[in-house]
Amino acid sequence: QVQLVESGGGLVQAGGSLRLSCAASGSFFSINAMGWYRQAPGKQRELVATITRGGSTNYADSVEGRFTITRENAKNTAYLQMNSLKPEDTAVYYCDAGIAAFTRAYDQWGQGTQVTVSS
């Protein structure tokens, strides 16, 4: 079984920065695309950013230019650098990874990490 462990969330003032990490562990052949999603209270989960194994990225319009997604394939880890944070960025942030196991492929989610931006 594969586990994703997120870290780096917390409380920050508007205009500040945070860096989230998502580390995958367990038994698998490789990790394909990885992504960050977020869910604010009373709202649906939404895509924040994704990155392919080769490094191609995609961002939600609301975070374009402020957030940067990167990954280290050798460490099976993805990062989300969040700058110029706004109160509307407050949410639980979840990591997702496309797992290529030896007999099947599937999506694995992390447990989430809280990000709170105060005004």
ROSE-4610 file (N, C-alpha, C; in Angstrom, 1 decimal, always signed):
// ROSE-4610
residu = [Q/Q/Q/V/V/V/Q/Q/Q/L/L/L/V/V/V/E/E/E/S/S/S/G/G/G/G/G/G/G/G/G/L/L/L/V/V/V/Q/Q/Q/A/A/A/G/G/G/G/G/G/S/S/S/L/L/L/R/R/R/L/L/L/S/S/S/C/C/C/A/A/A/A/A/A/S/S/S/G/G/G/S/S/S/F/F/F/F/F/F/S/S/S/I/I/I/N/N/N/A/A/A/M/M/M/G/G/G/W/W/W/Y/Y/Y/R/R/R/Q/Q/Q/A/A/A/P/P/P/G/G/G/K/K/K/Q/Q/Q/R/R/R/E/E/E/L/L/L/V/V/V/A/A/A/T/T/T/I/I/I/T/T/T/R/R/R/G/G/G/G/G/G/S/S/S/T/T/T/N/N/N/Y/Y/Y/A/A/A/D/D/D/S/S/S/V/V/V/E/E/E/G/G/G/R/R/R/F/F/F/T/T/T/I/I/I/T/T/T/R/R/R/E/E/E/N/N/N/A/A/A/K/K/K/N/N/N/T/T/T/A/A/A/Y/Y/Y/L/L/L/Q/Q/Q/M/M/M/N/N/N/S/S/S/L/L/L/K/K/K/P/P/P/E/E/E/D/D/D/T/T/T/A/A/A/V/V/V/Y/Y/Y/Y/Y/Y/C/C/C/D/D/D/A/A/A/G/G/G/I/I/I/A/A/A/A/A/A/F/F/F/T/T/T/R/R/R/A/A/A/Y/Y/Y/D/D/D/Q/Q/Q/W/W/W/G/G/G/Q/Q/Q/G/G/G/T/T/T/Q/Q/Q/V/V/V/T/T/T/V/V/V/S/S/S/S/S/S]
num = [1/1/1/2/2/2/3/3/3/4/4/4/5/5/5/6/6/6/7/7/7/8/8/8/9/9/9/10/10/10/11/11/11/12/12/12/13/13/13/14/14/14/15/15/15/16/16/16/17/17/17/18/18/18/19/19/19/20/20/20/21/21/21/22/22/22/23/23/23/24/24/24/25/25/25/26/26/26/27/27/27/28/28/28/29/29/29/30/30/30/31/31/31/32/32/32/33/33/33/34/34/34/35/35/35/36/36/36/37/37/37/38/38/38/39/39/39/40/40/40/41/41/41/42/42/42/43/43/43/44/44/44/45/45/45/46/46/46/47/47/47/48/48/48/49/49/49/50/50/50/51/51/51/52/52/52/53/53/53/54/54/54/55/55/55/56/56/56/57/57/57/58/58/58/59/59/59/60/60/60/61/61/61/62/62/62/63/63/63/64/64/64/65/65/65/66/66/66/67/67/67/68/68/68/69/69/69/70/70/70/71/71/71/72/72/72/73/73/73/74/74/74/75/75/75/76/76/76/77/77/77/78/78/78/79/79/79/80/80/80/81/81/81/82/82/82/83/83/83/84/84/84/85/85/85/86/86/86/87/87/87/88/88/88/89/89/89/90/90/90/91/91/91/92/92/92/93/93/93/94/94/94/95/95/95/96/96/96/97/97/97/98/98/98/99/99/99/100/100/100/101/101/101/102/102/102/103/103/103/104/104/104/105/105/105/106/106/106/107/107/107/108/108/108/109/109/109/110/110/110/111/111/111/112/112/112/113/113/113/114/114/114/115/115/115/116/116/116/117/117/117/118/118/118/119/119/119]
x = [+0.8/+0.0/+0.9/+0.4/+1.1/+0.5/+1.4/+0.9/+1.5/+0.7/+1.1/+1.0/+2.1/+2.1/+2.4/+1.4/+1.6/+2.1/+2.8/+3.3/+3.5/+3.7/+4.0/+2.9/+1.7/+0.6/+0.7/-0.2/-0.1/-0.9/-0.6/-1.3/-0.3/-0.7/+0.2/-0.7/-0.1/-0.8/-0.8/-1.8/-2.0/-0.7/-0.3/+0.9/+2.1/+2.0/+3.0/+3.2/+4.1/+4.4/+4.3/+4.1/+4.2/+4.6/+5.3/+5.7/+5.2/+4.3/+3.8/+4.6/+4.7/+5.4/+4.5/+4.7/+3.9/+4.9/+5.1/+6.0/+5.3/+5.6/+5.0/+5.9/+5.3/+6.1/+5.3/+6.0/+5.3/+5.8/+5.0/+5.5/+4.8/+5.5/+5.0/+6.1/+5.7/+6.7/+7.1/+6.2/+6.5/+5.3/+5.6/+4.5/+4.4/+3.2/+2.9/+2.7/+1.5/+1.3/+1.0/+1.4/+1.0/+0.3/-0.5/-1.2/-1.6/-1.9/-2.5/-3.9/-4.7/-6.1/-6.4/-7.5/-7.9/-9.4/-9.8/-11.2/-11.5/-12.2/-12.5/-13.9/-14.2/-15.4/-16.6/-17.5/-18.7/-18.5/-17.3/-17.1/-16.6/-16.7/-16.2/-14.6/-14.0/-12.6/-12.3/-11.2/-10.8/-9.4/-9.0/-7.7/-6.9/-5.7/-4.8/-3.7/-3.0/-1.9/-1.5/-1.1/-0.6/+0.7/+1.5/+2.8/+3.0/+3.4/+3.6/+5.0/+5.3/+6.6/+7.7/+7.4/+8.4/+8.5/+7.6/+7.8/+6.8/+5.9/+4.9/+3.9/+3.6/+2.7/+1.4/+0.4/-0.8/-1.4/-1.9/-2.4/-3.8/-4.5/-5.8/-5.5/-6.5/-6.3/-6.1/-6.7/-6.7/-5.4/-4.5/-3.2/-2.0/-2.3/-1.3/-0.5/+0.9/+1.8/+2.1/+1.3/+1.6/+2.1/+1.6/+2.0/+2.9/+3.8/+4.7/+4.7/+4.4/+4.5/+5.8/+6.4/+7.7/+7.7/+8.6/+8.7/+10.1/+10.5/+11.7/+11.4/+11.6/+11.2/+12.0/+13.3/+14.1/+13.7/+13.0/+12.5/+11.0/+10.3/+8.9/+8.1/+8.5/+8.0/+7.6/+6.5/+6.0/+5.9/+6.1/+6.1/+5.1/+4.6/+3.8/+4.3/+5.0/+5.4/+4.3/+3.8/+2.7/+3.2/+3.1/+3.5/+2.3/+2.5/+1.4/+0.1/+0.1/-1.2/-2.3/-3.5/-4.7/-5.6/-6.5/-7.4/-8.3/-8.6/-9.3/-8.6/-7.3/-6.5/-6.7/-7.4/-7.6/-8.4/-7.8/-8.5/-7.6/-8.2/-7.4/-6.8/-5.5/-4.8/-4.5/-4.9/-4.7/-3.7/-2.9/-2.0/-2.6/-2.4/-2.9/-1.7/-1.6/-0.5/-1.1/-0.7/-1.1/-0.1/-0.5/+0.4/+0.4/+1.6/+1.7/+2.3/+1.4/+1.8/+2.2/+2.6/+3.1/+1.9/+0.7/-0.4/-1.5/-1.5/-2.6/-2.1/-2.9/-2.7/-3.9/-3.6/-4.7/-4.2/-5.2/-5.0/-4.9/-3.9/-3.8/-3.8/-4.6/-4.7/-4.1/-3.6/-3.1/-4.2/-3.8/-4.8/-5.2/-4.4/-4.7/-3.9/-3.6/-3.0/-3.7/-3.9/-4.7/-3.8/-4.3/-3.6/-4.6/-4.2/-5.1/-4.4/-5.0/-4.4/-5.3/-4.7/-5.4/-5.3/-6.3/-6.3/-5.7]
y = [-1.2/+0.0/+1.2/+2.3/+3.5/+4.6/+5.3/+6.4/+7.7/+8.8/+10.1/+10.9/+11.6/+12.3/+13.8/+14.6/+16.1/+16.8/+17.8/+18.6/+20.1/+21.0/+22.3/+23.3/+22.8/+23.8/+24.6/+25.5/+26.3/+27.6/+28.5/+29.8/+30.9/+31.7/+32.8/+34.0/+35.2/+36.4/+36.6/+37.3/+37.7/+38.3/+37.9/+38.3/+37.4/+36.5/+35.6/+34.4/+33.5/+32.3/+31.1/+30.0/+28.6/+27.7/+26.6/+25.6/+24.2/+23.6/+22.3/+21.2/+20.1/+18.9/+17.7/+16.8/+15.6/+14.5/+13.6/+12.5/+11.1/+10.4/+9.1/+8.0/+7.0/+5.8/+4.6/+3.4/+2.2/+1.4/+0.5/-0.3/+0.1/+0.5/+0.9/+0.9/+0.9/+0.9/+2.4/+3.3/+4.7/+5.6/+6.9/+7.8/+8.7/+8.7/+9.5/+11.0/+11.5/+12.9/+13.1/+14.2/+14.5/+15.9/+16.1/+17.3/+17.8/+19.0/+19.6/+20.1/+19.8/+20.2/+20.8/+21.6/+22.2/+22.2/+22.2/+22.3/+23.2/+24.3/+25.3/+24.9/+25.3/+25.0/+25.3/+24.4/+24.6/+24.6/+24.3/+24.3/+23.0/+22.7/+21.5/+21.5/+20.4/+20.3/+20.8/+21.6/+22.1/+21.9/+21.9/+21.7/+23.0/+22.8/+23.9/+23.9/+22.8/+22.6/+21.2/+20.8/+19.5/+19.5/+18.4/+18.3/+16.9/+16.8/+15.4/+14.9/+13.7/+13.1/+13.9/+14.3/+15.1/+16.5/+17.0/+18.4/+19.4/+19.0/+19.9/+20.2/+21.5/+22.0/+22.6/+22.6/+23.2/+23.9/+25.1/+25.8/+26.3/+26.4/+27.1/+28.6/+29.2/+30.6/+31.4/+31.0/+31.8/+31.8/+30.8/+30.8/+31.0/+31.1/+31.3/+32.5/+32.4/+33.5/+33.6/+32.9/+33.0/+31.7/+30.6/+29.3/+28.6/+27.7/+27.0/+25.5/+24.6/+23.2/+22.6/+21.8/+21.2/+19.7/+18.9/+17.6/+17.1/+16.1/+15.4/+14.0/+13.5/+12.1/+11.1/+11.4/+10.5/+10.3/+11.4/+11.3/+11.1/+10.8/+10.6/+11.7/+12.9/+14.0/+15.2/+15.8/+17.0/+18.1/+19.4/+20.5/+21.6/+22.4/+23.5/+24.8/+25.6/+26.9/+27.9/+28.5/+29.4/+30.8/+31.7/+33.1/+34.0/+35.2/+36.2/+35.6/+34.9/+34.2/+35.2/+34.8/+35.6/+34.8/+35.6/+34.9/+33.8/+34.0/+33.1/+31.8/+31.8/+30.6/+29.6/+30.1/+29.2/+28.0/+26.8/+25.5/+24.4/+23.2/+22.0/+21.6/+21.5/+21.1/+19.7/+19.0/+17.6/+17.3/+16.3/+15.9/+14.6/+14.5/+13.4/+12.9/+11.6/+11.0/+9.9/+9.8/+8.7/+7.6/+6.5/+5.5/+4.4/+4.0/+2.9/+1.7/+0.9/-0.3/-1.4/-2.5/-3.6/-4.3/-4.2/-4.9/-4.0/-2.7/-1.8/-0.4/+0.6/+2.0/+2.6/+3.6/+4.2/+5.5/+6.3/+7.5/+7.3/+7.9/+7.9/+9.3/+9.5/+10.8/+10.8/+12.0/+12.2/+12.6/+12.8/+13.1/+14.6/+15.4/+16.8/+17.6/+18.8/+19.7/+21.1/+21.6/+22.9/+24.1/+25.0/+26.3/+27.3/+28.2/+29.3/+30.6/+31.5/+32.8/+33.9/+34.6/+35.7/+37.0/+37.8/+39.1/+40.2]
z = [+0.0/+0.0/+0.0/-0.6/-0.7/+0.2/+0.9/+1.7/+1.2/+1.3/+1.0/+2.3/+2.7/+3.9/+3.5/+3.9/+3.6/+4.9/+4.7/+5.8/+5.3/+6.2/+5.9/+6.1/+6.4/+6.6/+7.8/+8.0/+9.2/+9.1/+10.0/+10.0/+9.6/+8.7/+8.1/+7.8/+7.9/+7.6/+6.1/+5.7/+4.3/+3.7/+2.6/+2.0/+2.3/+3.2/+3.6/+2.7/+3.1/+2.3/+3.1/+2.4/+3.0/+2.0/+2.4/+1.5/+2.0/+1.1/+1.4/+0.8/+1.5/+1.0/+1.0/+0.0/-0.1/-0.4/+0.5/+0.3/+0.2/-0.8/-1.0/-0.5/+0.1/+0.6/+0.4/+0.3/+0.2/-1.0/-1.5/-2.6/-3.9/-4.9/-6.2/-7.2/-8.5/-9.6/-9.8/-10.0/-10.2/-9.9/-9.8/-9.6/-10.9/-11.4/-12.6/-12.2/-12.6/-12.2/-10.7/-10.2/-8.8/-8.8/-7.8/-7.8/-6.4/-6.3/-5.0/-5.3/-4.3/-4.4/-3.0/-3.0/-1.7/-1.6/-0.3/+0.0/+1.2/+0.9/+1.9/+2.5/+3.7/+4.4/+3.5/+3.4/+2.6/+1.1/+0.6/-0.8/-1.3/-2.6/-3.2/-3.3/-3.3/-3.5/-4.9/-5.0/-6.3/-6.6/-7.9/-8.3/-8.0/-7.5/-7.3/-8.4/-8.4/-9.4/-9.6/-10.8/-11.1/-11.8/-11.7/-12.3/-12.8/-14.1/-14.6/-14.1/-14.4/-14.0/-14.8/-16.0/-16.7/-16.4/-15.5/-15.0/-15.6/-16.5/-17.0/-15.9/-15.9/-14.8/-15.3/-14.4/-14.7/-13.4/-13.5/-12.3/-12.5/-11.4/-11.3/-11.6/-12.2/-12.5/-11.2/-10.2/-8.9/-8.2/-8.6/-8.0/-8.9/-10.2/-11.2/-10.9/-10.9/-10.6/-9.1/-8.3/-6.8/-6.3/-6.8/-6.4/-7.4/-6.9/-7.8/-7.3/-8.2/-7.9/-8.5/-7.7/-8.2/-7.6/-8.1/-7.5/-7.7/-6.8/-6.8/-7.0/-8.2/-8.5/-7.7/-7.5/-6.7/-5.3/-4.8/-3.4/-3.3/-4.5/-4.5/-3.8/-4.0/-3.2/-4.1/-3.8/-4.5/-3.5/-4.0/-3.2/-3.8/-2.9/-3.4/-2.6/-3.3/-2.8/-3.0/-1.9/-1.9/-1.4/-2.3/-2.0/-2.1/-1.6/-1.6/-1.3/-0.2/+0.3/+0.6/+0.3/+0.5/+1.5/+2.2/+3.1/+2.3/+1.1/+0.3/-0.1/+0.2/+0.1/+1.3/+2.3/+3.5/+3.1/+3.4/+3.0/+3.6/+3.5/+3.7/+2.3/+2.3/+1.1/+1.0/-0.1/-0.2/-1.4/-1.2/-2.3/-2.9/-4.2/-5.0/-5.9/-6.0/-6.8/-7.6/-8.9/-9.8/-9.6/-9.0/-8.6/-9.7/-10.1/-11.0/-10.2/-9.8/-9.0/-9.9/-9.4/-10.3/-11.0/-10.5/-11.1/-11.5/-11.1/-11.4/-11.2/-11.7/-11.5/-10.8/-9.9/-9.1/-8.6/-8.1/-7.5/-6.0/-5.3/-3.9/-3.4/-2.3/-1.7/-0.3/+0.1/+1.4/+2.4/+3.6/+4.7/+4.7/+4.1/+4.1/+5.1/+4.8/+5.8/+5.7/+6.9/+7.0/+6.7/+5.8/+5.6/+6.0/+6.9/+7.3/+7.1/+6.3/+6.0/+6.7/+7.6/+8.3/+7.6/+7.7/+7.0/+7.9]
